[in-house]
Amino acid sequence: MPASLCDAHNSSGEKSFNYMNQDDWVTSGKMGSRDAVLVFRTNILNPKTRKTLREAKSIRIDLQNREVTSSSSTYVSVEKLPICSDRRNQLKATLNSYSSCDTSVSSDGDETTKYIEKKPRTKQKQHISVVEIESNLNKESGYDSTMASQSNTDSTTSEEDQDPSSEEDNDCGVNMPAHQFQITYKFIQTETKLLRKIFNVHGLTEVQSESDFNLLWTGVHMKLDTLRNLALYQRVNHFPRSYELTRKDRLYKNIERMQHLRGMKHFDIVPQSFILPLESRDLLFAHNKQRGPWIVKPAASSRGRGIFIVNSPDQIPQDEQVLVSKYIVDPLCIDGHKCDLRVYVLVTSFDPLIIYLYEEGIVRLATVRYDRNTDNLWNPCMHLCNYSINKYHSDYIRSSDAQEEDVGHKWTLSALLRHLKLQGCDTHLLMLNIEDLIIKAVLACAQTIISACRMFVPNANNCFELYGFDILIDNTLKPWLLEVNLSPSMGVDSPLDTKVKACLVTDLLTCVGIPAFSPEMRSFYTNKSARQRSSSCQRQVDTTDSSATLRSTKTKKKPFGLINLTQEEQRILRSARLQYMRRGGFVRIFPTEDTMQRYGQFLDSANGIPLSTPNVQGQTFQALVTQHNYNQMLYSNLFCHGSRCIKDDNSQESRIEQYERALETDSEISFLKKQTVEKCEEEGRRLRKQLLKKIGSGSTLTHFQARQTFSLYLESVLRRLTQDPKDSHEKIILKFLNKYGGGVKPPVLFRNTQNISKARSAMVAKLLGDFLENYKRDTEAYVDSFDHFGMIPTSVYSLFLMHAQESDLEAVLTHHTNITGIMPFLYNRCGLSVPSTPPIPSGLYGFLRALPAMVSSSGFSRDVSKYDGYFKNYDKNCENIRDISLRSKSTKDIK
């Protein structure tokens, strides 16, 4: 295995492996063997690295096609080339990398001059010129020799400005073993920008097949039929019933059960919480006993949607299932701003339990400085640290440099630890407590997931899961678990995001291990799985454990420590050790040397399963299955005390040191930018007049065209909300979203109406952004396949949308609505509850002012109807504040 595998994303690792050697892209076994898995590296995402790989390939092809006479060898000098030093060094490295391919490197005594000696193959004499090779490289890479006289900075800038395309990624992937083995992947409802780039560069191919894939990456829960039919070589990124850990209500109930069963002192990792409306009476009792703010969260939501804070339970709606938790009023603040952590946890197996924590995480800061005053509870940009909320605030600062890890409102975990350490805080204890919190949260939910795995997962290594743990630290450095995300965001909105998440994904894929199976091997194991699949889909572990014949009876001598292990136990032990060797930046936090001392009491003594329900006397978990204890077996073999035992270097000191060090990588990762055409106002006005004339002549917009126009129009409104916080259209947008309903949930907020312009605009922009996301997804179902009679030609309308300003979009929507009397951007033509078209005022923003009236008051969603009274109260509060301010002013004047 390559020595650089555990540090694959380190920039210094480029020198430790050869890009031309395919064995460096496969590990844990020889290429073509059953144990071989693919290696993923961050370095290959760098355009400069890919350029070097292409040049090396070009040199190999060029030299292989040239014939040299047997009477002489051909020498070529690199030092004599009229090129800059950086280019010369790059060419030297490229030539040296080729030297292993039927070439040998020699020297004439001068260490600064490199030569290539190619062995003769024919009697024909032919001289090889490095100038010719350099010329070929220049033609392929677009390098101009005249740039050699310019500075290195100019050369670097010109290379960085070139946006890599997907074709370049695919060209690089052609050289990878994954491409030769036809390894495939599939996406289902997930962010694909970063993932697709990593997969394509490493040679994987995307497919749409239901079952013919090697890796399935989905953002939703798995279908049970898909799990049942998985072959040995297939991998999916979710375990069955993971919602026991990722749904807020289920997570709290599982932890609460462990608190009752194992003791509150052991599982005091979440704030006091209640599920409404079922536990409304308990909430009132707790509130009367200890008053304070409560934070309300929907049971199944993400990205801060529907979260708000109240002073009293009376302010909480009772017609929806929500989780109400005690609000932590003394959080850890950085420069006065509240912060929380997003750490990434990898679970490769639940039985035995194997948990990894990634060495780097994300620290998210609120935009507005924290204030405990209850008048500010409405402000989400002060009390919530979600990036999806704070990014809309005009004061939000993004880091523009991946190496600046403590700038702006998003830091790295290592930067926070170094910051706290300078302030004298015990970061060693903090990280140990975070590890403890993660392990106990997984233990609380493991029993149900293990049961589901035994029922539906045919092979032990089919599933893995990357969880996003959101953790809040209070001012005493005690960590509190807020929630666990099923599919943590892989969005890359900043260089810092790109650096952390690219290293995370490549290390994740290498650690999990995507089998490097050839198509013939996959076909064999697919047929074998089909033959062995039973109606119960019970894992083969059960039968192997119950068979005594699988004990070590062969005469072949086995390694120390494996003598009394079954074949399944040997496989588990080998898999765990190989995973640990491929871990990269992941830190294994379970099992460790002190695992059984700290957590053995929470595991069943017979089978090692974490139990969250009390056992009935005489009954054990999975009583019909032969008992085993994989957790104890794995711990005993990994951390045995014999002199011949191989121990993993996983001590507390080494783990903490890894958390505190910065993520070392200088790999520049760039993405293909969408080709945007600069808008021309004159062209937009000309096309607007043309469209208005066509609409007046009887042409109409299709549903797709109308929804496209409406979407672009709302994007313009959203842009104004984020760029101009003094805009006065927030109330109109809130009323529209409230009446339209859907998945948008405006919170019961805005109790203090003074100095709220920026935060209010950010909150409204967040709601409008969520609405637009759902609206655009629904619009895809209305695509026009051809131009039918009476519609505006697609080519003309697409050109209009390309150049249209907000006023142009508003004019077309207004004119079309007034002429036709229909609103296809909101309703279908055959809708039963379509309201009559309201009169649209003329002038600027007339369409926006009429927008709330376009939504039927009888058809909006019950999810948001409960907030109707809030808007009335808000108007009354504004009037009361104005009256009070006027009275106080008049009183001062009289005095």
Phi, psi and omega in degrees: 000140181300144182291338184271006188295323180281000177220047190294336182267358180286135182297330179289347181287350181297329184281347188267356176217159184254122182294338181278348182265110184291340177294339177284354179251008175225139182221175179069000178174165179290151180301128182097352179273168183290330183275349185292134176229160183282151175251134178243133182231146177284330184303324185290345177284345180286127180302326180294321179294318178295326177295318177298320179296318179294321179294319178297321178294320179297318179296319181297316180294320182294316182287327179291333181276349182265141180251139183240142181289157180281345184278341183212158174258156183253127180245138178226139183255137179271328186295335184277357180289139179278066182228166181290163185296320180297318179294321179296315179297322179295320179293322176302312181299321180294316179294321179296322179295334179277345188301339179282348182264084179060027180227162176224147182260130178230170181222148178261019180103342179261117184291341183273354182244128180249142180231157173242128177247116181257132182290141182288148178239327179229175180277349181287133183267132180209126181268137180259126182254128176294332177298322178292318178298316180297322179296319178296320179295320181296320180295322182286320186267352181079018181279135180254127183295340179290344181279356181294333181279348180276171183287160178297327181297316179296320180295318180295319181296319181295326178287323182288332182287344180282119182279124180290143180254167178296332177296320177296320177299316180293323178298323177291320182293338180299332182276356186269152177300329181298326178290319179294324180274359178058046177286134187235160176221163181218141177250145172221111173048062179210163176288129191243354188301302181289316183298316181297320179297315180297315181295315183294319180297327181270008171095003178281153183241136181278139178227164178246005183295150181288329186228341184271081179211159173263325181226126175248119179244113184233149178265003180234174180292152184282146171282141184294326179296323178295318180295318183299328188261014180289138176271173185300324186271355185271146181231139174231152189264022176216146169269154174293143179063033176293346178297342175298337179255332189258341172279133186299318182291319180292320179301313181295318181296321179294319178291321178298322178296320177291328176297319178288324186277321187250350179112137182296326184293335181274333185235037176275069187241353178232149175295158177302129188222157178219146178258118181259151005272002186297322185248036181297320181293320177295324178295316179298320178297316179294325180291320178293330180284321180213100182286157179161171180294150175233140178255132186250128181228136171300148185295328182225085177207171181213173176057034173074013183284131175076013181266134175208166185239139181230159176271332185223147177299341179296339182273002183264126175299146185252007185255018178215144179284118181226161175254123181249120184238152175296128182280130179278109188272352181238069181279163172291131181240144174247115182054036177087359182254132177295146180219158170219173186246144166243110178248151187251123185242126178252125174248115180265344180199144175259338177217096003286159182280122178230116185237133174241144173244128182288144186294337182239144177223186182243133174253123183251130182251143173288150184284321184265139180300142187286139179217128183283352181304130183294341178292346182256011182295338181289340192278105181290335180282357175255323188255344179244136184258004183301133177297324182296342177263310187289339182295340179276349180285138184292342180266003181291133183247125176260141176282130182264358182231127182295337181276347178269094188267357180229040180237136177083203185258018173217118180247174169263160179298317180296324177295322177295316180297319178293324177296315180292324180295323178293334178272005177086014180277152180274086181288335177299312179293323180300312182290326175295322177291325177293317175301316180298318179299315181296314182298317182290326176296319179291319178300323183294334185249359191289327188300313181293321181293321178297318178299318179292322179297319180292332182278322193241340185261117185284331183234146189295328185261012182294324189248147167214166182210133173253114180258147173254106181271123175262120188234133175252135178252130179272181186288353173261008181067028173268125179279141177236135178278123179268309179194169177235128183265134181294311180231089181301145185300135173251022177293145182236085182264356180209160177302327179294317175301315183298316181297310184294313187283329176294315176297321179300311185291316180296318177293324178298311183294323178291318181294315181295316177090098174271113185303133178271068182268140174284164178303325179293319178294320179295320178297320180297311183288332175294314178294322180294320179294322179295322180289324185271352185290127180256171182293329180277345183056030180289137181297148183292354180300322188295317182287326180291326180290324184279350182267118180284345182288345180274359173292165186292100180239356182284155179282345180295133181290132181254157179299160180297136178094351181250009188293318186256023181258143174288171178297322179293319178294322176296319178297317180297315180296316179295317180298318180295320180291320179294320176300317181295324178290336180260013194293336182062238180271007179276144180246121180281119181254351175205120001276156172228184183298327183256020183302307185290329178292324185268326188236002180299330181291341181267000181252145177294132185293335184274315186240357177074009181280133174294119184260126177248007176230142179291140180277139171284143184302129180087359181243144176229160179296133181053055186298331182283349181262139179301132186287144174211167178221081183292328179296316179292319179299315182294318179297317183296324183275331179278329186232037177289162186253013179287158182290335182262005183278138178267117182259147175276140178278085185225041182285165179300318182297317180292325179293313181296320178298323179290324178295323188276345181277148180289151178286109188271107174198136175240020178291119180276118183247118179239157184238157179292122179275142178294134179287113182250138177262131180295129183289141177246115183297320180296319178294323177296318179293322179296315179292327178297314179299321180295318180290319178299323178293317179296318179295320177294337180271002176115353178286151181231160175275140172286169178301319182294317179294319180294319181289324175300315180296315180296322179296314179296325179295315178292329175297322177295319177296318178298321179297321179292325180296323182277330183268333182233085184294350179273002181296150187254021185258006181298320183295322179295316180296318179298318179295319179297312181295324179295319182281328182288324176078229185076218183269004182272130183235094176294130183283159178277087190227200175064045176284328178255122187255013181257135177055049184240011190301311183293313182292322179295316178298321179296319181292317178296320178297323177297314179296317179293323177297319177295320178297316181297323179300313179291322183294317180294323179295321178289331182295332182299339180281353185253016185300135179277123181277337179203165178272115179260174185293135175092351179265160176284132182307139183298319182297318180293317184289324177296322177294323177296314180297333181291326186249357188288139171268175181300319180294325178293316179298317180297321181295318180293315179298318181295312182295317181295321180292318181291324182285311186273334183074015179236163181229074184293344178284347178240331188226155169280158182295331185261017180294143183275338184242036180283122181284165177290150183288124180284158174292133182258121181298148177278161179100179183294135179065017177295320179296320180295319180294331180272354187299314179299329181287345180282347183262132180292130181286344181264350185250007184279164190289145176293338182298331184242356181294334182291345180271003185298321180293336181296319183294324177293316178297325180296317178297320179294319179299320179298317180293321180295320180294321178295317180298318181296316181295323179291320180295317180296324180291319180293324179297319178296322180295322180294319179294000000 
